[in-house]
Every structure is written in C-alpha cells, then in structure tokens.
Amino acid sequence: MAPVEENDRDSGMESQDGSSFEPDDIDKKRLEIEDDVEDEPDETLSERLWGLTEMFPESLRNLSWSAASCTKAGVKNLYGFSRSAIWVFVSTSVILFAPVVFEVERAQMEEMQKNQQKQLLLGPNSAMSGGVPPPLMPPPLQKS
C-alpha cells in the first residue's frame, strides 16, 4: 500500500484495492445498506423462533416437543382432577354437615322456647338463672 500524503487525506480516502473515494461515497453506501435493511419484511417472534429451531438437531427438537406436550397434558389433567376433587369434597361436606347444623339450630330454638316459657310462668329472673328457683323459706320464727 502506498503512503498517503496529507493533501490526499483531505480530499478523499483510499480503499483496500487502491482506488480512492470521497466521504460522500461512504454516506451513500451507508444509506444503501440502511435501505436494504428497511426493505426486508419484519419477522414475527414465532417466525424468528421457528428459524432458530433449524440450528438444533432433530432429536433435541423432538425431545423438547415431547416435554412440552407432556407438560401441557399433565397440567390439563391436574386441573381436571382438582376440579373433580373439590366438587366431591364440597358436596360431601354439605351432605354430611348440613344435618348437624340444622340439628344444633333446632336444639337452640328449643332451649330458647323453654326459657321463654319459664319467664312467663316464674318471672323474668328465672329465665336468667337457667335452673329451678329454690323454694322460698319462711322467715325464722322469733321467740318471745
């Protein structure tokens, strides 16, 4: 390569093959490259990923596809099983515990009715004590 003089640097540059070109030529080439890049259609993510699969061996692609398919099926089956299990648990709980709840409520209502009857018969303080009032003792006799 021949040495470049100072005045050659100002006026233009030399390429590797020895031909000289102006800085404006560089800008033109850069614009041409940018235009070529902009003219290419945009790829979607799925297209780009599909293109990347070609760099992996077929056995690895089959293995990853099988793993993804089995995972999807497993999640689907687990979701279906959990729905069924929750339905069985809730319906069984309602069937088994509903009679107990109704019986406790009935017992409370009977207790309230007994307390109301006592209150009517014996007075307002008898219902609060909960038991049979002690019989009134006559006052002690005084000896004179």
C-alpha positions in Angstrom: 0.0 0.0 0.0 1.4 3.4 -0.9 1.8 6.1 1.7 -1.0 8.6 1.8 0.0 12.2 1.8 -1.6 14.9 3.9 -3.5 16.5 1.0 -4.8 13.1 -0.1 -6.4 12.7 3.4 -8.3 15.9 3.0 -9.6 15.2 -0.5 -10.5 11.6 -0.2 -9.7 8.1 1.1 -8.1 5.1 -0.3 -9.8 1.7 -0.3 -8.0 -1.6 0.1 -7.9 -2.1 -3.6 -6.1 1.2 -4.1 -9.0 3.2 -5.5 -9.9 6.4 -3.8 -13.4 7.5 -2.9 -14.9 10.6 -1.3 -16.5 10.7 2.2 -19.8 11.4 0.4 -19.5 7.9 -1.2 -19.4 6.4 2.3 -22.6 8.2 3.2 -24.2 6.9 0.0 -23.2 3.3 0.7 -24.4 3.6 4.3 -27.8 4.8 3.1 -27.9 2.0 0.5 -27.3 -0.6 3.3 -29.9 1.0 5.5 -32.4 1.0 2.7 -31.7 -2.7 2.1 -32.3 -3.4 5.8 -35.5 -1.4 5.8 -36.8 -3.2 2.7 -36.7 -6.6 4.4 -40.0 -7.7 5.8 -40.3 -7.7 9.5 -40.3 -11.1 11.1 -42.7 -12.1 13.8 -41.4 -13.6 17.0 -42.9 -17.0 16.0 -41.1 -16.9 12.6 -37.8 -16.0 14.3 -38.1 -18.8 16.8 -39.1 -21.3 14.1 -36.0 -20.2 12.2 -33.8 -20.8 15.2 -35.1 -24.4 15.5 -33.1 -25.3 12.4 -29.8 -24.9 14.3 -30.7 -27.7 16.8 -30.6 -31.4 15.9 -33.8 -33.3 15.2 -33.6 -35.4 18.3 -33.4 -32.4 20.6 -36.3 -30.8 18.8 -38.4 -34.0 19.2 -37.4 -34.2 22.9 -38.3 -30.6 23.6 -41.7 -31.1 21.7 -42.4 -34.2 23.7 -41.6 -32.5 27.0 -43.8 -29.5 26.2 -46.7 -31.8 25.1 -46.5 -33.9 28.2 -46.3 -30.8 30.4 -49.4 -29.4 28.8 -51.3 -32.6 29.1 -50.2 -33.0 32.7 -51.4 -29.5 33.7 -54.7 -30.1 31.9 -55.2 -33.4 33.7 -54.2 -31.9 37.1 -56.7 -29.1 36.6 -59.5 -31.5 35.7 -58.7 -33.8 38.7 -58.6 -30.8 41.1 -62.0 -29.6 39.8 -63.5 -33.0 40.4 -61.8 -33.4 43.8 -63.0 -30.0 45.0 -66.6 -30.8 43.8 -66.6 -34.2 45.7 -65.2 -32.5 48.9 -67.6 -29.6 48.9 -70.7 -31.7 48.1 -69.8 -34.4 50.6 -69.2 -31.7 53.3 -72.6 -30.2 52.6 -74.4 -33.5 52.7 -72.6 -34.6 56.0 -72.5 -31.4 57.9 -75.9 -29.8 56.9 -77.9 -32.1 59.2 -75.6 -31.4 62.1 -76.0 -27.7 61.6 -79.8 -28.0 61.4 -79.9 -30.2 64.5 -77.8 -27.7 66.5 -80.1 -24.9 65.4 -83.2 -26.8 66.3 -81.7 -27.6 69.8 -81.0 -23.9 70.3 -84.6 -22.9 69.3 -86.0 -25.5 71.8 -83.8 -24.0 74.5 -85.0 -20.5 73.7 -88.6 -21.7 73.8 -88.1 -23.3 77.2 -86.5 -20.1 78.6 -89.5 -18.1 77.3 -91.9 -20.5 79.0 -90.1 -20.2 82.3 -90.0 -16.5 82.1 -93.8 -16.4 81.5 -94.5 -18.8 84.4 -92.0 -17.9 87.0 -90.9 -14.3 86.3 -88.1 -12.6 84.5 -85.3 -13.7 86.8 -86.0 -17.4 86.4 -85.0 -17.5 82.8 -81.6 -15.9 83.5 -80.7 -18.4 86.2 -81.4 -21.4 84.0 -82.5 -23.7 86.8 -85.5 -24.2 89.0 -85.7 -21.4 91.6 -85.1 -22.6 95.2 -88.3 -22.7 97.3 -88.8 -19.7 99.5 -88.2 -20.5 103.1 -90.4 -18.9 105.6 -88.6 -16.4 107.9 -87.4 -17.9 111.1 -89.8 -17.8 114.0 -88.9 -15.4 116.8 -89.4 -16.5 120.3 -90.6 -14.0 122.7 
